[in-house]
Amino acid sequence: MIYYHLKAAAGLLAAAFFSSSLSAEPFAYISNQLDDSVSIIDTAQNTVIDTVNMTGKPAGVALSPDGKIVYVSTPEANGFAVIDATQHKVLKQVALGSSGALGIATDKIGRYLFVADWYKNTVAVINTENLKVKATIPVGKSPSGLVVSPDNRWLYVANRLSNSVSQIDLETLTERAVTKVGEHPFGLSIDSKGERLYVANVESDDVTVLATEHLKKIATVKVKTLPYATALALNDSRLFVTNQEDDSVSVIDTVTLKELAVIEVGDKPEGISTHPDGRHVYVANWFDNSVSVIDATTLTVVNTIATGNGSRAFGQFISQ
């Protein structure tokens, strides 16, 4: 009888722990393209707590504003997967009819999901209630990175082979403006006021800084080889840029617009995202199958987390 009560108590404690771990936030969701999986990292412990398997070579990651749903682009499955962030399982795989799905983002109120099509040169607008395509917006060649303005008014699209950025009006779902940037833009970030846009240009090894009001260029900042993606930290005072061929992250002072540090990370860093604390920056290392955690105040790597094979995590992959 005593043994039974001990077992029952242990079971209740285990259930409580499992339930609390499922509801803990924030999580980081790392797409492992070569493993056909997503690693789920508990950022409080900086450990992988679960792995979700899927098909289609997962690449881009986006989260619903409430953090309950994770969307992952799956180019070889011709669309995207929908993951329940509480149960850690795939709810649905949605086909869009093209193997070009890459960049992915949600709006600020959870109404729309946006998926860039690398081959069709379009952005699909998906109604998140029924997962049906509401509109298809033509943009430049090989759209990749996507970011929505804080006021939910604009969607910005990096058009890699057009060397441009498109501004999409989210009321009319049409392209409002296009501006030239560096060579082969890929990842991009917008500041919390919606005033500045930062664009990583893969082939020109630099970052274009744009004023969003008229998409006018403020500056071009040189970084290291093949800058891929970007993330802001410390109240937008620092911009972190993954340099794929340099195995490093450049740190840009957003006041002086100068590179102030270079941090060595894993092999072929790609996706990058900032923790809600504004201080810790997570970097997915494609060839190292790991995630580096950077302290933005000390500019040092404070943790390295083993993930799956081919970690990319392109997009906003940490729940806010």
Secondary structure as UniProt FT lines:
FT   HELIX           2..23
FT   STRAND          27..32
FT   TURN            33..36
FT   STRAND          37..42
FT   TURN            43..46
FT   STRAND          47..53
FT   STRAND          60..63
FT   TURN            65..66
FT   STRAND          69..74
FT   HELIX           75..77
FT   STRAND          79..84
FT   TURN            85..88
FT   STRAND          89..95
FT   TURN            99..100
FT   STRAND          101..106
FT   TURN            108..109
FT   STRAND          112..117
FT   TURN            118..121
FT   STRAND          122..127
FT   TURN            128..131
FT   STRAND          132..138
FT   STRAND          143..148
FT   TURN            150..151
FT   STRAND          154..159
FT   HELIX           160..162
FT   STRAND          164..169
FT   TURN            170..173
FT   STRAND          174..180
FT   STRAND          185..190
FT   TURN            192..193
FT   STRAND          196..201
FT   TURN            202..205
FT   STRAND          206..211
FT   TURN            212..215
FT   STRAND          216..222
FT   STRAND          227..233
FT   TURN            234..237
FT   STRAND          238..243
FT   TURN            244..247
FT   STRAND          248..253
FT   TURN            254..257
FT   STRAND          258..264
FT   STRAND          269..274
FT   TURN            276..277
FT   STRAND          280..285
FT   TURN            286..289
FT   STRAND          290..295
FT   TURN            296..299
FT   STRAND          300..306
FT   TURN            309..310
FT   STRAND          314..315
//
